[in-house]
Amino acid sequence: MLVSKLSDQELSLRVGGIWTIAIALAHLAFWDQRVMYVLNKTREEAKLVNSNIDVRVYDIPLPLWTAIPTLDASRLVIETAQALDK
């Protein structure tokens, strides 16, 4: 998997504004975790459960995503994607 091969330095590369590759990966993990939440709740309640999140929520967790060490962000996105695939 490409993400697991990226170095700390590569994960720290800026992709726009304060966003780095690592922050973008943490962002992806957040949205994948939202999907898992919706799927799990839907299964538990035996009906479609929607978790409406305004897209403007991107900026709220940004300081948290920034604080995640780059290699941990890459691990988080991989683990989340694998869990979602299951």
Secondary structure, DSSP 8 states (H G I E B T S, - for coil): -HHHH--HHHHT-EEETTEEHHHHHHHHHHHHHHHHHHHHHHHHHTS-------GGGGGSSHHHHHHS-HHHHHHHHHHHHHHHH-
